[in-house]
Amino acid sequence: MLFPPQVPRFEIAVADAKSERAQSRLLAVQALSTPPEGQRDAACAALRPLVDDPEPAVRSIAIAALGELSDVESLDAVLAHFDDPLGEVRELAVIAAGRIGGDRAIRALARALRDARPEMRFQAAESYAEASPDDAAERLSPMLGDSDAKVREHVLDALGALEDDSVADAIAGALTDTASAVRFAAAIGLARIGDARGARVLIDALEDRDRVLSACEALAQLRAPDAREPLAAIAKKILVPLVVKAGAAGALAAIGDARGEAALREVLDAWRADGRSYAAELAGRHGVTALATELAALSEKSRGADPVVVARALVRLAPRSEIAARVVALLAKRDDEVGRTARGEEASESR
């Protein structure tokens, strides 16, 4: 029986990063990308030479990892790959530069905003917003007129992430864009700053299986009253993925519609587990204290729900629910991630 190659231990990965075999270097870079505590510097030192690896998969992971690790020393090598022959590698280099940050990265990203290649422009938009949020709105807003729809979509994502009221009108102007993906991105961006002008676009998106969950989340943020009936129609469906039912139910709960509580309870109690963690998260996020009993039961027997997600939901409900508070006190005695989550209640409440 053949087994897939195993990612090596960290110490072996450091050595294998210099291997002549591409497969060994690939497994090594995967291990190095998530170093153990205290091994970040060693991981970065081993990853830097792999940025220029002849194997595209190896240099892709190395570039992405150095970005995640915010390794300033690798910035020049990362920036050199803005002109990598492979588009995927170029995009990862742009993302990594945004994560590393600093003046040189910002200047390179500003140039990439004007690059002739669309994939450079749309990745640079979000990376620029991450690296230089103070002037991102001024830099990015003119790009809403870009000829490429994907660029416009990513610019809207970046502007929305700034959560800056000053760009609301610019974002709202894209609600009439010719591309549906751009209109949807505009509606999501407006929802992030509490602007309901895109609510109709979000309600229409409830019919789109690829956008329904994002639309539910945005409508929950807006607490849009016009969305009650469309959301309720989804929440009561039988032949709908439980994750989608939970998303619609959570939005209803956020709006203050009792049908949301009932539908979340259905998902928490369902035979299948595929929506249970999400329903638990939403119950906590939207303060549905009536579901504390169901969450308490899941804390004892998870039935496929993530125990940490359940604990976090109970922590959120504890200030307003005796049941949740009692369970959190019990969970806090555990010496694991669930216990650490429960013990975090006091710190979060003090903030």
C-alpha positions in Angstrom: 0.0 0.0 0.0 1.4 3.4 -1.0 1.2 6.3 1.4 1.6 10.0 0.3 4.9 11.7 1.3 4.8 13.0 4.8 5.7 16.6 5.8 9.0 16.2 7.8 9.7 17.5 11.3 10.9 21.0 11.5 14.6 20.1 12.1 14.6 17.8 9.1 12.8 20.4 7.0 15.6 22.9 7.6 18.1 20.4 6.2 15.8 19.2 3.4 15.4 22.8 2.2 18.8 22.4 0.6 18.0 19.1 -1.0 18.6 18.6 -4.7 15.3 16.7 -5.0 12.4 19.0 -5.7 9.9 16.8 -3.8 12.1 17.0 -0.7 12.3 20.8 -1.0 8.5 21.0 -1.5 7.8 19.0 1.7 10.4 21.0 3.5 8.9 24.4 2.5 5.5 23.2 3.7 6.9 22.4 7.1 8.8 25.6 7.3 5.8 27.7 6.5 4.3 27.0 9.9 7.2 26.9 12.3 6.9 25.7 15.9 7.0 28.4 18.6 10.4 30.0 18.9 11.5 28.8 15.5 10.4 31.7 13.3 13.9 33.1 12.7 15.2 29.7 11.7 12.3 29.1 9.4 12.8 32.4 7.7 16.5 31.8 7.2 15.7 28.4 5.6 12.9 29.8 3.4 14.7 32.8 1.9 16.8 30.8 -0.6 13.7 29.0 -1.7 12.1 32.2 -3.0 14.2 31.7 -6.2 13.7 27.9 -6.4 13.3 26.6 -10.0 10.2 24.6 -8.9 7.2 27.0 -9.1 5.3 25.3 -6.2 8.3 25.6 -3.9 8.9 29.3 -4.6 5.2 30.0 -4.4 4.9 28.5 -0.9 8.2 30.1 0.2 7.1 33.6 -0.9 3.7 33.2 0.7 5.2 31.9 4.0 7.7 34.8 4.2 4.8 37.2 3.8 2.8 35.5 6.6 5.9 35.6 8.8 6.5 39.3 7.9 10.1 38.7 7.1 11.6 42.1 6.2 14.9 40.6 5.2 13.2 38.8 2.3 11.5 41.8 0.9 13.9 42.5 -2.0 13.7 38.9 -3.1 9.9 39.0 -2.9 9.7 42.2 -4.9 11.9 40.7 -7.6 9.1 38.2 -8.2 6.6 40.9 -9.2 8.1 40.0 -12.7 8.1 36.2 -12.2 7.2 34.4 -15.4 4.2 32.8 -13.7 1.1 34.8 -12.9 0.3 32.9 -9.7 3.8 33.5 -8.3 3.5 37.2 -9.2 0.2 37.5 -7.3 1.7 35.7 -4.2 4.6 38.1 -4.3 2.3 41.1 -4.3 0.3 39.6 -1.4 3.5 38.9 0.5 4.8 42.4 0.0 1.6 43.8 1.6 2.0 41.5 4.6 5.7 42.5 5.1 4.9 46.2 4.6 7.2 49.2 5.0 8.0 52.1 2.7 9.8 50.0 0.0 6.9 47.6 -0.2 4.4 50.5 -0.4 6.2 52.2 -3.2 6.4 48.9 -5.2 2.7 48.3 -4.6 1.9 51.8 -5.8 3.7 51.0 -9.0 1.8 47.7 -9.3 -1.5 49.6 -9.1 -0.6 51.0 -12.5 0.7 47.8 -14.0 -0.5 46.8 -17.4 -1.3 43.3 -16.1 -4.7 43.1 -14.5 -3.8 40.5 -11.9 -1.1 42.8 -10.6 -3.5 45.6 -10.2 -6.2 43.7 -8.5 -3.8 42.0 -6.0 -2.0 45.3 -5.4 -5.2 47.0 -4.5 -5.9 44.8 -1.5 -2.2 44.6 -0.5 -1.8 48.4 -0.7 -4.8 48.9 1.6 -3.2 46.4 4.0 0.2 48.1 3.9 -0.9 51.7 3.8 -4.4 52.1 5.1 -4.1 55.9 5.8 -3.9 56.9 2.1 -5.5 53.8 0.5 -8.8 55.4 -0.1 -7.2 58.3 -2.0 -5.1 55.9 -4.0 -7.7 53.3 -4.8 -10.9 55.2 -5.4 -9.9 56.3 -8.9 -9.4 52.7 -9.8 -13.2 52.1 -9.7 -13.1 53.2 -13.3 -10.6 50.5 -14.3 -11.4 48.7 -17.5 -11.1 45.2 -15.9 -14.1 44.1 -13.9 -12.0 41.9 -11.6 -9.8 44.9 -10.7 -12.9 47.0 -9.9 -14.2 44.1 -7.7 -10.9 43.8 -5.7 -10.7 47.6 -5.3 -14.2 47.5 -3.8 -13.1 44.7 -1.5 -10.1 46.8 -0.4 -12.1 50.0 0.1 -14.8 48.1 2.1 -12.1 46.6 4.3 -11.0 50.1 5.3 -14.5 50.6 6.9 -14.1 54.3 6.1 -17.3 56.4 5.7 -15.6 58.8 3.4 -15.6 56.3 0.6 -19.2 55.3 0.9 -20.4 57.4 -2.1 -17.6 56.1 -4.3 -18.5 52.6 -3.4 -22.2 53.2 -3.9 -21.5 54.4 -7.4 -20.5 50.9 -8.3 -24.0 49.5 -7.5 -24.9 50.2 -11.1 -21.8 48.6 -12.6 -22.3 46.4 -15.6 -20.7 43.4 -13.9 -22.8 41.6 -11.2 -19.7 40.6 -9.2 -18.7 44.3 -9.0 -22.3 45.3 -7.9 -22.2 42.6 -5.2 -18.7 43.7 -4.0 -20.1 47.3 -3.7 -23.0 46.1 -1.6 -20.8 44.1 0.7 -18.4 47.1 1.0 -21.3 49.4 1.9 -22.6 46.9 4.5 -19.2 46.9 6.2 -19.6 50.6 6.9 -23.2 50.3 7.9 -24.6 51.8 4.7 -27.8 50.1 3.5 -27.8 51.4 -0.1 -26.7 48.0 -1.4 -29.4 46.1 0.5 -31.4 45.3 -2.6 -28.4 43.8 -4.3 -27.7 41.7 -1.2 -31.3 40.5 -1.1 -31.2 39.5 -4.8 -28.0 37.6 -4.1 -29.8 35.3 -1.7 -30.8 33.4 -4.8 -27.2 32.8 -5.8 -25.7 29.8 -4.2 -22.2 31.2 -4.5 -23.1 34.4 -2.8 -25.9 33.5 -0.4 -23.7 33.2 2.7 -21.9 36.4 2.2 -25.2 38.1 1.5 -26.6 36.7 4.8 -23.6 38.0 6.7 -23.9 41.5 5.2 -27.7 41.6 5.8 -27.1 40.7 9.4 -24.7 43.6 9.7 -27.3 45.9 8.3 -30.2 44.4 10.2 -32.1 45.1 7.0 -35.9 44.8 7.7 -36.7 44.3 4.0 -34.7 41.1 4.1 -36.9 39.4 6.7 -39.2 37.4 4.3 -36.5 36.4 1.8 -34.3 35.2 4.7 -37.2 33.4 6.3 -38.0 31.6 3.0 -34.4 30.2 3.0 -34.5 29.4 6.7 -37.6 27.3 6.4 -36.5 25.3 3.4 -35.9 21.6 3.8 -33.7 20.9 0.8 -31.1 23.5 1.6 -27.5 23.1 3.0 -27.6 23.4 6.7 -24.8 26.0 6.6 -27.0 28.2 4.3 -30.0 27.6 6.6 -27.8 28.7 9.6 -26.6 31.8 7.7 -30.2 32.9 6.9 -31.3 32.1 10.5 -28.4 34.1 12.0 -29.4 37.2 9.8 -33.0 36.8 11.0 -31.8 36.7 14.6 -29.7 39.8 14.1 -32.8 41.6 12.7 -34.8 40.5 15.7 -37.0 38.0 14.0 -38.0 35.1 16.2 -37.9 32.8 13.2 -34.1 33.1 13.3 -33.9 31.5 16.7 -36.2 28.6 15.7 -34.1 27.9 12.5 -30.8 28.0 14.4 -32.2 25.5 16.9 -33.1 23.2 14.0 -29.5 23.3 12.7 -28.1 22.8 16.2 -30.4 19.8 16.7 -30.1 18.4 13.1 -29.0 14.8 12.5 -26.2 16.1 10.1 -23.4 18.1 11.7 -22.3 20.2 8.7 -23.9 23.4 9.9 -23.7 22.9 13.6 -20.5 24.9 14.3 -21.6 27.8 12.2 -25.0 27.9 13.9 -23.3 27.9 17.3 -21.1 30.7 16.3 -24.0 32.8 15.0 -26.1 32.1 18.2 -23.2 33.6 20.2 -22.5 36.4 17.9 -26.1 37.6 17.8 -26.8 37.0 21.4 -29.5 34.3 21.1 -29.6 33.5 24.8 -32.6 31.1 24.3 -30.2 28.7 22.7 -27.9 28.5 25.7 -29.4 25.1 26.6 -28.6 23.6 23.2 -25.1 25.0 23.3 -24.6 23.7 26.9 -25.5 20.2 25.6 -23.0 20.5 22.8 -20.3 21.5 25.2 -20.7 18.1 26.8 -21.3 16.1 23.6 -20.2 18.0 20.5 -22.0 15.9 17.9 -19.5 17.2 15.3 -19.5 20.8 16.4 -16.1 22.5 17.1 -15.8 22.5 20.9 -13.9 25.8 20.8 -16.6 27.5 18.7 -19.2 26.3 21.1 -17.2 27.5 24.1 -16.7 30.9 22.5 -20.5 31.2 21.8 -21.2 30.4 25.4 -18.7 33.0 26.6 -20.6 35.6 24.5 -23.9 34.6 26.0 -22.7 34.3 29.6 -23.2 37.9 30.7 -27.0 37.5 29.9 -27.6 33.8 30.5 -27.2 32.0 33.8 -27.0 28.7 31.9 -24.2 29.9 29.7 -22.4 31.4 32.7 -22.6 28.2 34.6 -21.2 26.1 31.8 -18.4 28.6 31.1 -17.3 28.4 34.7 -17.1 24.6 34.4 -15.3 24.8 31.0 -12.8 27.3 32.5 -11.4 24.5 34.7 -10.2 22.5 31.7 -6.5 22.6 30.7 -7.0 22.8 27.0 -8.0 25.3 24.3 -11.6 25.1 25.3 -10.6 26.0 28.9 -8.4 28.9 27.6 -11.4 30.1 25.6 -13.7 30.0 28.6 -11.1 31.7 30.8 -10.9 34.5 28.3 -14.4 35.7 29.3 -13.1 37.9 32.2 -10.5 39.5 30.0 -12.9 40.2 27.2 -15.5 41.6 29.6 -13.0 43.9 31.2 -12.2 45.4 27.8 
